[in-house]
Amino acid sequence: MLTSRLMSGAASCDAIVLLSGGLDSATALAITRSEGKSCLALSFRYGQRHRVELASASRVAQALGVVDH
């Protein structure tokens, strides 16, 4: 299910950006968007306690208008 959602989102974007919610990945996404590219943002929940970063990643993705996150 995730794979089909990822593939459908990837088909409609110019770039896929790994988005941790931190400053570096948010900057990479902002630069990519400023170049006029439509983006798919990927974040991973890998069992660590970083819910704050995932929430931040969601806000950044929404604010920068990514295709899907």
mmCIF file as Biopython writes it, N, C-alpha, C and O atoms, coordinates in Angstrom:
data_model
#
loop_
_atom_site.group_PDB
_atom_site.id
_atom_site.type_symbol
_atom_site.label_atom_id
_atom_site.label_alt_id
_atom_site.label_comp_id
_atom_site.label_asym_id
_atom_site.label_entity_id
_atom_site.label_seq_id
_atom_site.pdbx_PDB_ins_code
_atom_site.Cartn_x
_atom_site.Cartn_y
_atom_site.Cartn_z
_atom_site.occupancy
_atom_site.B_iso_or_equiv
_atom_site.auth_seq_id
_atom_site.auth_asym_id
_atom_site.pdbx_PDB_model_num
ATOM 1   N N  . MET A ? 1  ? 0.821  -1.191 0.000   1.0 0.0 1  A 1 
ATOM 2   C CA . MET A ? 1  ? 0.000  0.000  0.000   1.0 0.0 1  A 1 
ATOM 3   C C  . MET A ? 1  ? 0.864  1.253  0.000   1.0 0.0 1  A 1 
ATOM 4   O O  . MET A ? 1  ? 0.633  2.170  -0.788  1.0 0.0 1  A 1 
ATOM 5   N N  . LEU A ? 2  ? 1.852  1.293  0.877   1.0 0.0 2  A 1 
ATOM 6   C CA . LEU A ? 2  ? 2.753  2.434  0.909   1.0 0.0 2  A 1 
ATOM 7   C C  . LEU A ? 2  ? 3.504  2.559  -0.402  1.0 0.0 2  A 1 
ATOM 8   O O  . LEU A ? 2  ? 3.710  3.665  -0.902  1.0 0.0 2  A 1 
ATOM 9   N N  . THR A ? 3  ? 3.914  1.429  -0.961  1.0 0.0 3  A 1 
ATOM 10  C CA . THR A ? 3  ? 4.652  1.458  -2.217  1.0 0.0 3  A 1 
ATOM 11  C C  . THR A ? 3  ? 3.820  2.059  -3.336  1.0 0.0 3  A 1 
ATOM 12  O O  . THR A ? 3  ? 4.332  2.874  -4.104  1.0 0.0 3  A 1 
ATOM 13  N N  . SER A ? 4  ? 2.556  1.683  -3.454  1.0 0.0 4  A 1 
ATOM 14  C CA . SER A ? 4  ? 1.721  2.238  -4.518  1.0 0.0 4  A 1 
ATOM 15  C C  . SER A ? 4  ? 1.470  3.723  -4.293  1.0 0.0 4  A 1 
ATOM 16  O O  . SER A ? 4  ? 1.420  4.494  -5.251  1.0 0.0 4  A 1 
ATOM 17  N N  . ARG A ? 5  ? 1.313  4.130  -3.040  1.0 0.0 5  A 1 
ATOM 18  C CA . ARG A ? 5  ? 1.127  5.555  -2.747  1.0 0.0 5  A 1 
ATOM 19  C C  . ARG A ? 5  ? 2.396  6.342  -3.088  1.0 0.0 5  A 1 
ATOM 20  O O  . ARG A ? 5  ? 2.332  7.434  -3.651  1.0 0.0 5  A 1 
ATOM 21  N N  . LEU A ? 6  ? 3.545  5.768  -2.737  1.0 0.0 6  A 1 
ATOM 22  C CA . LEU A ? 6  ? 4.815  6.413  -3.044  1.0 0.0 6  A 1 
ATOM 23  C C  . LEU A ? 6  ? 5.004  6.535  -4.542  1.0 0.0 6  A 1 
ATOM 24  O O  . LEU A ? 6  ? 5.405  7.592  -5.031  1.0 0.0 6  A 1 
ATOM 25  N N  . MET A ? 7  ? 4.724  5.475  -5.277  1.0 0.0 7  A 1 
ATOM 26  C CA . MET A ? 7  ? 4.907  5.497  -6.720  1.0 0.0 7  A 1 
ATOM 27  C C  . MET A ? 7  ? 3.964  6.487  -7.394  1.0 0.0 7  A 1 
ATOM 28  O O  . MET A ? 7  ? 4.362  7.166  -8.340  1.0 0.0 7  A 1 
ATOM 29  N N  . SER A ? 8  ? 2.727  6.581  -6.926  1.0 0.0 8  A 1 
ATOM 30  C CA . SER A ? 8  ? 1.799  7.533  -7.537  1.0 0.0 8  A 1 
ATOM 31  C C  . SER A ? 8  ? 2.223  8.961  -7.227  1.0 0.0 8  A 1 
ATOM 32  O O  . SER A ? 8  ? 2.100  9.836  -8.084  1.0 0.0 8  A 1 
ATOM 33  N N  . GLY A ? 9  ? 2.721  9.216  -6.020  1.0 0.0 9  A 1 
ATOM 34  C CA . GLY A ? 9  ? 3.218  10.546 -5.680  1.0 0.0 9  A 1 
ATOM 35  C C  . GLY A ? 9  ? 4.479  10.889 -6.446  1.0 0.0 9  A 1 
ATOM 36  O O  . GLY A ? 9  ? 4.647  12.019 -6.905  1.0 0.0 9  A 1 
ATOM 37  N N  . ALA A ? 10 ? 5.378  9.902  -6.588  1.0 0.0 10 A 1 
ATOM 38  C CA . ALA A ? 10 ? 6.640  10.127 -7.297  1.0 0.0 10 A 1 
ATOM 39  C C  . ALA A ? 10 ? 6.403  10.418 -8.770  1.0 0.0 10 A 1 
ATOM 40  O O  . ALA A ? 10 ? 7.159  11.171 -9.385  1.0 0.0 10 A 1 
ATOM 41  N N  . ALA A ? 11 ? 5.365  9.830  -9.338  1.0 0.0 11 A 1 
ATOM 42  C CA . ALA A ? 11 ? 5.077  10.040 -10.755 1.0 0.0 11 A 1 
ATOM 43  C C  . ALA A ? 11 ? 4.661  11.474 -11.037 1.0 0.0 11 A 1 
ATOM 44  O O  . ALA A ? 11 ? 4.793  11.944 -12.167 1.0 0.0 11 A 1 
ATOM 45  N N  . SER A ? 12 ? 4.163  12.172 -10.034 1.0 0.0 12 A 1 
ATOM 46  C CA . SER A ? 12 ? 3.667  13.532 -10.262 1.0 0.0 12 A 1 
ATOM 47  C C  . SER A ? 12 ? 4.608  14.601 -9.695  1.0 0.0 12 A 1 
ATOM 48  O O  . SER A ? 12 ? 4.194  15.744 -9.501  1.0 0.0 12 A 1 
ATOM 49  N N  . CYS A ? 13 ? 5.862  14.242 -9.429  1.0 0.0 13 A 1 
ATOM 50  C CA . CYS A ? 13 ? 6.780  15.237 -8.873  1.0 0.0 13 A 1 
ATOM 51  C C  . CYS A ? 13 ? 8.102  15.234 -9.626  1.0 0.0 13 A 1 
ATOM 52  O O  . CYS A ? 13 ? 8.415  14.299 -10.364 1.0 0.0 13 A 1 
ATOM 53  N N  . ASP A ? 14 ? 8.875  16.308 -9.423  1.0 0.0 14 A 1 
ATOM 54  C CA . ASP A ? 14 ? 10.185 16.447 -10.052 1.0 0.0 14 A 1 
ATOM 55  C C  . ASP A ? 14 ? 11.313 15.944 -9.160  1.0 0.0 14 A 1 
ATOM 56  O O  . ASP A ? 14 ? 12.377 15.576 -9.657  1.0 0.0 14 A 1 
ATOM 57  N N  . ALA A ? 15 ? 11.090 15.923 -7.839  1.0 0.0 15 A 1 
ATOM 58  C CA . ALA A ? 15 ? 12.155 15.556 -6.906  1.0 0.0 15 A 1 
ATOM 59  C C  . ALA A ? 15 ? 11.576 14.868 -5.674  1.0 0.0 15 A 1 
ATOM 60  O O  . ALA A ? 15 ? 10.446 15.135 -5.266  1.0 0.0 15 A 1 
ATOM 61  N N  . ILE A ? 16 ? 12.371 13.982 -5.097  1.0 0.0 16 A 1 
ATOM 62  C CA . ILE A ? 16 ? 12.031 13.344 -3.832  1.0 0.0 16 A 1 
ATOM 63  C C  . ILE A ? 16 ? 13.070 13.799 -2.816  1.0 0.0 16 A 1 
ATOM 64  O O  . ILE A ? 16 ? 14.270 13.627 -3.027  1.0 0.0 16 A 1 
ATOM 65  N N  . VAL A ? 17 ? 12.606 14.380 -1.713  1.0 0.0 17 A 1 
ATOM 66  C CA . VAL A ? 17 ? 13.500 14.921 -0.693  1.0 0.0 17 A 1 
ATOM 67  C C  . VAL A ? 17 ? 13.268 14.191 0.617   1.0 0.0 17 A 1 
ATOM 68  O O  . VAL A ? 17 ? 12.131 14.081 1.075   1.0 0.0 17 A 1 
ATOM 69  N N  . LEU A ? 18 ? 14.350 13.686 1.232   1.0 0.0 18 A 1 
ATOM 70  C CA . LEU A ? 18 ? 14.251 13.098 2.561   1.0 0.0 18 A 1 
ATOM 71  C C  . LEU A ? 18 ? 14.143 14.239 3.555   1.0 0.0 18 A 1 
ATOM 72  O O  . LEU A ? 18 ? 15.002 15.119 3.594   1.0 0.0 18 A 1 
ATOM 73  N N  . LEU A ? 19 ? 13.085 14.224 4.360   1.0 0.0 19 A 1 
ATOM 74  C CA . LEU A ? 19 ? 12.777 15.338 5.254   1.0 0.0 19 A 1 
ATOM 75  C C  . LEU A ? 19 ? 12.704 14.840 6.691   1.0 0.0 19 A 1 
ATOM 76  O O  . LEU A ? 19 ? 11.745 14.173 7.081   1.0 0.0 19 A 1 
ATOM 77  N N  . SER A ? 20 ? 13.734 15.174 7.477   1.0 0.0 20 A 1 
ATOM 78  C CA . SER A ? 20 ? 13.779 14.721 8.870   1.0 0.0 20 A 1 
ATOM 79  C C  . SER A ? 20 ? 13.039 15.666 9.800   1.0 0.0 20 A 1 
ATOM 80  O O  . SER A ? 20 ? 12.651 15.283 10.904  1.0 0.0 20 A 1 
ATOM 81  N N  . GLY A ? 21 ? 12.846 16.882 9.362   1.0 0.0 21 A 1 
ATOM 82  C CA . GLY A ? 21 ? 12.263 17.898 10.230  1.0 0.0 21 A 1 
ATOM 83  C C  . GLY A ? 21 ? 13.317 18.838 10.780  1.0 0.0 21 A 1 
ATOM 84  O O  . GLY A ? 21 ? 12.999 19.833 11.431  1.0 0.0 21 A 1 
ATOM 85  N N  . GLY A ? 22 ? 14.579 18.515 10.514  1.0 0.0 22 A 1 
ATOM 86  C CA . GLY A ? 22 ? 15.682 19.357 10.960  1.0 0.0 22 A 1 
ATOM 87  C C  . GLY A ? 22 ? 15.985 20.462 9.962   1.0 0.0 22 A 1 
ATOM 88  O O  . GLY A ? 22 ? 15.393 20.530 8.885   1.0 0.0 22 A 1 
ATOM 89  N N  . LEU A ? 23 ? 16.911 21.321 10.337  1.0 0.0 23 A 1 
ATOM 90  C CA . LEU A ? 23 ? 17.251 22.491 9.526   1.0 0.0 23 A 1 
ATOM 91  C C  . LEU A ? 23 ? 17.835 22.113 8.168   1.0 0.0 23 A 1 
ATOM 92  O O  . LEU A ? 23 ? 17.479 22.717 7.157   1.0 0.0 23 A 1 
ATOM 93  N N  . ASP A ? 24 ? 18.719 21.130 8.130   1.0 0.0 24 A 1 
ATOM 94  C CA . ASP A ? 24 ? 19.371 20.775 6.861   1.0 0.0 24 A 1 
ATOM 95  C C  . ASP A ? 24 ? 18.385 20.276 5.818   1.0 0.0 24 A 1 
ATOM 96  O O  . ASP A ? 24 ? 18.392 20.738 4.678   1.0 0.0 24 A 1 
ATOM 97  N N  . SER A ? 25 ? 17.536 19.330 6.210   1.0 0.0 25 A 1 
ATOM 98  C CA . SER A ? 25 ? 16.601 18.781 5.226   1.0 0.0 25 A 1 
ATOM 99  C C  . SER A ? 25 ? 15.520 19.795 4.859   1.0 0.0 25 A 1 
ATOM 100 O O  . SER A ? 25 ? 15.055 19.812 3.720   1.0 0.0 25 A 1 
ATOM 101 N N  . ALA A ? 26 ? 15.117 20.635 5.803   1.0 0.0 26 A 1 
ATOM 102 C CA . ALA A ? 26 ? 14.140 21.690 5.491   1.0 0.0 26 A 1 
ATOM 103 C C  . ALA A ? 26 ? 14.730 22.679 4.496   1.0 0.0 26 A 1 
ATOM 104 O O  . ALA A ? 26 ? 14.031 23.156 3.601   1.0 0.0 26 A 1 
ATOM 105 N N  . THR A ? 27 ? 16.010 22.987 4.649   1.0 0.0 27 A 1 
ATOM 106 C CA . THR A ? 27 ? 16.689 23.889 3.717   1.0 0.0 27 A 1 
ATOM 107 C C  . THR A ? 27 ? 16.800 23.260 2.336   1.0 0.0 27 A 1 
ATOM 108 O O  . THR A ? 27 ? 16.583 23.929 1.326   1.0 0.0 27 A 1 
ATOM 109 N N  . ALA A ? 28 ? 17.142 21.961 2.291   1.0 0.0 28 A 1 
ATOM 110 C CA . ALA A ? 28 ? 17.225 21.263 1.001   1.0 0.0 28 A 1 
ATOM 111 C C  . ALA A ? 28 ? 15.881 21.290 0.286   1.0 0.0 28 A 1 
ATOM 112 O O  . ALA A ? 28 ? 15.824 21.505 -0.924  1.0 0.0 28 A 1 
ATOM 113 N N  . LEU A ? 29 ? 14.797 21.071 1.033   1.0 0.0 29 A 1 
ATOM 114 C CA . LEU A ? 29 ? 13.462 21.119 0.443   1.0 0.0 29 A 1 
ATOM 115 C C  . LEU A ? 29 ? 13.134 22.536 -0.034  1.0 0.0 29 A 1 
ATOM 116 O O  . LEU A ? 29 ? 12.593 22.709 -1.126  1.0 0.0 29 A 1 
ATOM 117 N N  . ALA A ? 30 ? 13.452 23.536 0.762   1.0 0.0 30 A 1 
ATOM 118 C CA . ALA A ? 30 ? 13.166 24.923 0.382   1.0 0.0 30 A 1 
ATOM 119 C C  . ALA A ? 30 ? 13.933 25.319 -0.874  1.0 0.0 30 A 1 
ATOM 120 O O  . ALA A ? 30 ? 13.389 26.003 -1.741  1.0 0.0 30 A 1 
ATOM 121 N N  . ILE A ? 31 ? 15.183 24.898 -0.981  1.0 0.0 31 A 1 
ATOM 122 C CA . ILE A ? 31 ? 15.972 25.213 -2.176  1.0 0.0 31 A 1 
ATOM 123 C C  . ILE A ? 31 ? 15.368 24.531 -3.401  1.0 0.0 31 A 1 
ATOM 124 O O  . ILE A ? 31 ? 15.235 25.142 -4.461  1.0 0.0 31 A 1 
ATOM 125 N N  . THR A ? 32 ? 15.007 23.272 -3.244  1.0 0.0 32 A 1 
ATOM 126 C CA . THR A ? 32 ? 14.409 22.533 -4.357  1.0 0.0 32 A 1 
ATOM 127 C C  . THR A ? 32 ? 13.107 23.183 -4.804  1.0 0.0 32 A 1 
ATOM 128 O O  . THR A ? 32 ? 12.867 23.322 -6.003  1.0 0.0 32 A 1 
ATOM 129 N N  . ARG A ? 33 ? 12.261 23.586 -3.852  1.0 0.0 33 A 1 
ATOM 130 C CA . ARG A ? 33 ? 11.005 24.259 -4.192  1.0 0.0 33 A 1 
ATOM 131 C C  . ARG A ? 33 ? 11.271 25.620 -4.829  1.0 0.0 33 A 1 
ATOM 132 O O  . ARG A ? 33 ? 10.548 26.024 -5.740  1.0 0.0 33 A 1 
ATOM 133 N N  . SER A ? 34 ? 12.305 26.338 -4.360  1.0 0.0 34 A 1 
ATOM 134 C CA . SER A ? 34 ? 12.606 27.661 -4.921  1.0 0.0 34 A 1 
ATOM 135 C C  . SER A ? 34 ? 13.074 27.563 -6.370  1.0 0.0 34 A 1 
ATOM 136 O O  . SER A ? 34 ? 13.011 28.541 -7.116  1.0 0.0 34 A 1 
ATOM 137 N N  . GLU A ? 35 ? 13.541 26.385 -6.763  1.0 0.0 35 A 1 
ATOM 138 C CA . GLU A ? 35 ? 13.936 26.150 -8.150  1.0 0.0 35 A 1 
ATOM 139 C C  . GLU A ? 35 ? 12.738 25.773 -9.020  1.0 0.0 35 A 1 
ATOM 140 O O  . GLU A ? 35 ? 12.890 25.458 -10.200 1.0 0.0 35 A 1 
ATOM 141 N N  . GLY A ? 36 ? 11.541 25.811 -8.419  1.0 0.0 36 A 1 
ATOM 142 C CA . GLY A ? 36 ? 10.321 25.554 -9.170  1.0 0.0 36 A 1 
ATOM 143 C C  . GLY A ? 36 ? 9.960  24.088 -9.324  1.0 0.0 36 A 1 
ATOM 144 O O  . GLY A ? 36 ? 9.092  23.744 -10.126 1.0 0.0 36 A 1 
ATOM 145 N N  . LYS A ? 37 ? 10.608 23.232 -8.575  1.0 0.0 37 A 1 
ATOM 146 C CA . LYS A ? 37 ? 10.342 21.802 -8.678  1.0 0.0 37 A 1 
ATOM 147 C C  . LYS A ? 37 ? 9.199  21.387 -7.751  1.0 0.0 37 A 1 
ATOM 148 O O  . LYS A ? 37 ? 9.104  21.865 -6.621  1.0 0.0 37 A 1 
ATOM 149 N N  . SER A ? 38 ? 8.336  20.496 -8.236  1.0 0.0 38 A 1 
ATOM 150 C CA . SER A ? 38 ? 7.330  19.898 -7.361  1.0 0.0 38 A 1 
ATOM 151 C C  . SER A ? 38 ? 8.014  18.744 -6.633  1.0 0.0 38 A 1 
ATOM 152 O O  . SER A ? 38 ? 8.816  18.021 -7.225  1.0 0.0 38 A 1 
ATOM 153 N N  . CYS A ? 39 ? 7.698  18.571 -5.354  1.0 0.0 39 A 1 
ATOM 154 C CA . CYS A ? 39 ? 8.447  17.631 -4.527  1.0 0.0 39 A 1 
ATOM 155 C C  . CYS A ? 39 ? 7.555  16.651 -3.786  1.0 0.0 39 A 1 
ATOM 156 O O  . CYS A ? 39 ? 6.420  16.952 -3.417  1.0 0.0 39 A 1 
ATOM 157 N N  . LEU A ? 40 ? 8.111  15.472 -3.587  1.0 0.0 40 A 1 
ATOM 158 C CA . LEU A ? 40 ? 7.578  14.474 -2.682  1.0 0.0 40 A 1 
ATOM 159 C C  . LEU A ? 40 ? 8.552  14.435 -1.514  1.0 0.0 40 A 1 
ATOM 160 O O  . LEU A ? 40 ? 9.754  14.275 -1.723  1.0 0.0 40 A 1 
ATOM 161 N N  . ALA A ? 41 ? 8.057  14.579 -0.290  1.0 0.0 41 A 1 
ATOM 162 C CA . ALA A ? 41 ? 8.920  14.552 0.892   1.0 0.0 41 A 1 
ATOM 163 C C  . ALA A ? 41 ? 8.735  13.227 1.619   1.0 0.0 41 A 1 
ATOM 164 O O  . ALA A ? 41 ? 7.608  12.782 1.834   1.0 0.0 41 A 1 
ATOM 165 N N  . LEU A ? 42 ? 9.836  12.606 1.991   1.0 0.0 42 A 1 
ATOM 166 C CA . LEU A ? 42 ? 9.799  11.340 2.717   1.0 0.0 42 A 1 
ATOM 167 C C  . LEU A ? 42 ? 10.380 11.521 4.108   1.0 0.0 42 A 1 
ATOM 168 O O  . LEU A ? 42 ? 11.468 12.074 4.270   1.0 0.0 42 A 1 
ATOM 169 N N  . SER A ? 43 ? 9.653  11.056 5.103   1.0 0.0 43 A 1 
ATOM 170 C CA . SER A ? 43 ? 10.130 11.026 6.486   1.0 0.0 43 A 1 
ATOM 171 C C  . SER A ? 43 ? 9.936  9.607  6.990   1.0 0.0 43 A 1 
ATOM 172 O O  . SER A ? 43 ? 9.033  8.898  6.545   1.0 0.0 43 A 1 
ATOM 173 N N  . PHE A ? 44 ? 10.780 9.200  7.911   1.0 0.0 44 A 1 
ATOM 174 C CA . PHE A ? 44 ? 10.721 7.831  8.413   1.0 0.0 44 A 1 
ATOM 175 C C  . PHE A ? 44 ? 10.539 7.806  9.915   1.0 0.0 44 A 1 
ATOM 176 O O  . PHE A ? 44 ? 11.193 8.552  10.643  1.0 0.0 44 A 1 
ATOM 177 N N  . ARG A ? 45 ? 9.650  6.947  10.374  1.0 0.0 45 A 1 
ATOM 178 C CA . ARG A ? 45 ? 9.489  6.666  11.798  1.0 0.0 45 A 1 
ATOM 179 C C  . ARG A ? 45 ? 10.223 5.359  12.036  1.0 0.0 45 A 1 
ATOM 180 O O  . ARG A ? 45 ? 9.763  4.302  11.605  1.0 0.0 45 A 1 
ATOM 181 N N  . TYR A ? 46 ? 11.346 5.420  12.710  1.0 0.0 46 A 1 
ATOM 182 C CA . TYR A ? 46 ? 12.191 4.244  12.848  1.0 0.0 46 A 1 
ATOM 183 C C  . TYR A ? 46 ? 12.343 3.779  14.291  1.0 0.0 46 A 1 
ATOM 184 O O  . TYR A ? 46 ? 13.343 3.151  14.638  1.0 0.0 46 A 1 
ATOM 185 N N  . GLY A ? 47 ? 11.359 4.081  15.133  1.0 0.0 47 A 1 
ATOM 186 C CA . GLY A ? 47 ? 11.346 3.575  16.494  1.0 0.0 47 A 1 
ATOM 187 C C  . GLY A ? 47 ? 12.047 4.445  17.515  1.0 0.0 47 A 1 
ATOM 188 O O  . GLY A ? 47 ? 11.980 4.159  18.710  1.0 0.0 47 A 1 
ATOM 189 N N  . GLN A ? 48 ? 12.702 5.475  17.092  1.0 0.0 48 A 1 
ATOM 190 C CA . GLN A ? 48 ? 13.350 6.384  18.025  1.0 0.0 48 A 1 
ATOM 191 C C  . GLN A ? 48 ? 12.324 7.384  18.544  1.0 0.0 48 A 1 
ATOM 192 O O  . GLN A ? 48 ? 11.236 7.524  17.984  1.0 0.0 48 A 1 
ATOM 193 N N  . ARG A ? 49 ? 12.675 8.056  19.592  1.0 0.0 49 A 1 
ATOM 194 C CA . ARG A ? 49 ? 11.768 9.075  20.132  1.0 0.0 49 A 1 
ATOM 195 C C  . ARG A ? 49 ? 12.035 10.417 19.448  1.0 0.0 49 A 1 
ATOM 196 O O  . ARG A ? 49 ? 12.789 11.248 19.954  1.0 0.0 49 A 1 
ATOM 197 N N  . HIS A ? 50 ? 11.424 10.604 18.331  1.0 0.0 50 A 1 
ATOM 198 C CA . HIS A ? 50 ? 11.620 11.861 17.602  1.0 0.0 50 A 1 
ATOM 199 C C  . HIS A ? 50 ? 10.313 12.376 17.011  1.0 0.0 50 A 1 
ATOM 200 O O  . HIS A ? 50 ? 10.287 12.906 15.900  1.0 0.0 50 A 1 
ATOM 201 N N  . ARG A ? 51 ? 9.242  12.216 17.757  1.0 0.0 51 A 1 
ATOM 202 C CA . ARG A ? 51 ? 7.932  12.679 17.276  1.0 0.0 51 A 1 
ATOM 203 C C  . ARG A ? 51 ? 7.929  14.173 16.970  1.0 0.0 51 A 1 
ATOM 204 O O  . ARG A ? 51 ? 7.230  14.627 16.064  1.0 0.0 51 A 1 
ATOM 205 N N  . VAL A ? 52 ? 8.706  14.925 17.724  1.0 0.0 52 A 1 
ATOM 206 C CA . VAL A ? 52 ? 8.788  16.374 17.493  1.0 0.0 52 A 1 
ATOM 207 C C  . VAL A ? 52 ? 9.336  16.645 16.102  1.0 0.0 52 A 1 
ATOM 208 O O  . VAL A ? 52 ? 8.845  17.531 15.403  1.0 0.0 52 A 1 
ATOM 209 N N  . GLU A ? 53 ? 10.357 15.885 15.693  1.0 0.0 53 A 1 
ATOM 210 C CA . GLU A ? 53 ? 10.932 16.075 14.363  1.0 0.0 53 A 1 
ATOM 211 C C  . GLU A ? 53 ? 9.940  15.698 13.266  1.0 0.0 53 A 1 
ATOM 212 O O  . GLU A ? 53 ? 9.864  16.378 12.243  1.0 0.0 53 A 1 
ATOM 213 N N  . LEU A ? 54 ? 9.184  14.631 13.467  1.0 0.0 54 A 1 
ATOM 214 C CA . LEU A ? 54 ? 8.192  14.241 12.465  1.0 0.0 54 A 1 
ATOM 215 C C  . LEU A ? 54 ? 7.084  15.283 12.348  1.0 0.0 54 A 1 
ATOM 216 O O  . LEU A ? 54 ? 6.616  15.577 11.248  1.0 0.0 54 A 1 
ATOM 217 N N  . ALA A ? 55 ? 6.670  15.837 13.477  1.0 0.0 55 A 1 
ATOM 218 C CA . ALA A ? 55 ? 5.659  16.897 13.444  1.0 0.0 55 A 1 
ATOM 219 C C  . ALA A ? 55 ? 6.210  18.118 12.724  1.0 0.0 55 A 1 
ATOM 220 O O  . ALA A ? 55 ? 5.502  18.760 11.948  1.0 0.0 55 A 1 
ATOM 221 N N  . SER A ? 56 ? 7.464  18.437 12.980  1.0 0.0 56 A 1 
ATOM 222 C CA . SER A ? 56 ? 8.111  19.561 12.301  1.0 0.0 56 A 1 
ATOM 223 C C  . SER A ? 56 ? 8.213  19.294 10.803  1.0 0.0 56 A 1 
ATOM 224 O O  . SER A ? 56 ? 7.969  20.189 9.994   1.0 0.0 56 A 1 
ATOM 225 N N  . ALA A ? 57 ? 8.574  18.067 10.432  1.0 0.0 57 A 1 
ATOM 226 C CA . ALA A ? 57 ? 8.668  17.707 9.014   1.0 0.0 57 A 1 
ATOM 227 C C  . ALA A ? 57 ? 7.322  17.895 8.318   1.0 0.0 57 A 1 
ATOM 228 O O  . ALA A ? 57 ? 7.269  18.388 7.191   1.0 0.0 57 A 1 
ATOM 229 N N  . SER A ? 58 ? 6.243  17.508 8.977   1.0 0.0 58 A 1 
ATOM 230 C CA . SER A ? 58 ? 4.905  17.680 8.402   1.0 0.0 58 A 1 
ATOM 231 C C  . SER A ? 58 ? 4.577  19.151 8.188   1.0 0.0 58 A 1 
ATOM 232 O O  . SER A ? 58 ? 4.027  19.526 7.152   1.0 0.0 58 A 1 
ATOM 233 N N  . ARG A ? 59 ? 4.913  19.980 9.167   1.0 0.0 59 A 1 
ATOM 234 C CA . ARG A ? 59 ? 4.647  21.422 9.030   1.0 0.0 59 A 1 
ATOM 235 C C  . ARG A ? 59 ? 5.471  22.043 7.908   1.0 0.0 59 A 1 
ATOM 236 O O  . ARG A ? 59 ? 4.965  22.860 7.139   1.0 0.0 59 A 1 
ATOM 237 N N  . VAL A ? 60 ? 6.739  21.654 7.815   1.0 0.0 60 A 1 
ATOM 238 C CA . VAL A ? 60 ? 7.607  22.180 6.757   1.0 0.0 60 A 1 
ATOM 239 C C  . VAL A ? 60 ? 7.077  21.756 5.391   1.0 0.0 60 A 1 
ATOM 240 O O  . VAL A ? 60 ? 6.988  22.574 4.476   1.0 0.0 60 A 1 
ATOM 241 N N  . ALA A ? 61 ? 6.727  20.482 5.255   1.0 0.0 61 A 1 
ATOM 242 C CA . ALA A ? 61 ? 6.211  19.981 3.974   1.0 0.0 61 A 1 
ATOM 243 C C  . ALA A ? 61 ? 4.949  20.724 3.562   1.0 0.0 61 A 1 
ATOM 244 O O  . ALA A ? 61 ? 4.796  21.102 2.401   1.0 0.0 61 A 1 
ATOM 245 N N  . GLN A ? 62 ? 4.060  20.929 4.502   1.0 0.0 62 A 1 
ATOM 246 C CA . GLN A ? 62 ? 2.818  21.636 4.198   1.0 0.0 62 A 1 
ATOM 247 C C  . GLN A ? 62 ? 3.106  23.091 3.821   1.0 0.0 62 A 1 
ATOM 248 O O  . GLN A ? 62 ? 2.540  23.608 2.858   1.0 0.0 62 A 1 
ATOM 249 N N  . ALA A ? 63 ? 3.973  23.740 4.571   1.0 0.0 63 A 1 
ATOM 250 C CA . ALA A ? 63 ? 4.272  25.152 4.318   1.0 0.0 63 A 1 
ATOM 251 C C  . ALA A ? 63 ? 4.945  25.351 2.948   1.0 0.0 63 A 1 
ATOM 252 O O  . ALA A ? 63 ? 4.758  26.383 2.303   1.0 0.0 63 A 1 
ATOM 253 N N  . LEU A ? 64 ? 5.723  24.359 2.516   1.0 0.0 64 A 1 
ATOM 254 C CA . LEU A ? 64 ? 6.436  24.495 1.255   1.0 0.0 64 A 1 
ATOM 255 C C  . LEU A ? 64 ? 5.682  23.875 0.082   1.0 0.0 64 A 1 
ATOM 256 O O  . LEU A ? 64 ? 6.185  23.859 -1.042  1.0 0.0 64 A 1 
ATOM 257 N N  . GLY A ? 65 ? 4.487  23.370 0.337   1.0 0.0 65 A 1 
ATOM 258 C CA . GLY A ? 65 ? 3.620  22.899 -0.738  1.0 0.0 65 A 1 
ATOM 259 C C  . GLY A ? 65 ? 4.115  21.676 -1.467  1.0 0.0 65 A 1 
ATOM 260 O O  . GLY A ? 65 ? 4.083  21.638 -2.697  1.0 0.0 65 A 1 
ATOM 261 N N  . VAL A ? 66 ? 4.575  20.669 -0.736  1.0 0.0 66 A 1 
ATOM 262 C CA . VAL A ? 66 ? 5.034  19.443 -1.397  1.0 0.0 66 A 1 
ATOM 263 C C  . VAL A ? 66 ? 3.844  18.684 -1.982  1.0 0.0 66 A 1 
ATOM 264 O O  . VAL A ? 66 ? 2.714  18.841 -1.521  1.0 0.0 66 A 1 
ATOM 265 N N  . VAL A ? 67 ? 4.103  17.863 -2.995  1.0 0.0 67 A 1 
ATOM 266 C CA . VAL A ? 67 ? 3.076  17.062 -3.641  1.0 0.0 67 A 1 
ATOM 267 C C  . VAL A ? 67 ? 2.445  16.102 -2.635  1.0 0.0 67 A 1 
ATOM 268 O O  . VAL A ? 67 ? 1.223  15.985 -2.552  1.0 0.0 67 A 1 
ATOM 269 N N  . ASP A ? 68 ? 3.304  15.414 -1.870  1.0 0.0 68 A 1 
ATOM 270 C CA . ASP A ? 68 ? 2.838  14.451 -0.867  1.0 0.0 68 A 1 
ATOM 271 C C  . ASP A ? 68 ? 3.931  14.295 0.174   1.0 0.0 68 A 1 
ATOM 272 O O  . ASP A ? 68 ? 5.115  14.441 -0.133  1.0 0.0 68 A 1 
ATOM 273 N N  . HIS A ? 69 ? 3.538  13.998 1.401   1.0 0.0 69 A 1 
ATOM 274 C CA . HIS A ? 69 ? 4.493  13.740 2.496   1.0 0.0 69 A 1 
ATOM 275 C C  . HIS A ? 69 ? 4.020  12.559 3.276   1.0 0.0 69 A 1 
ATOM 276 O O  . HIS A ? 69 ? 4.666  12.160 4.244   1.0 0.0 69 A 1 
#
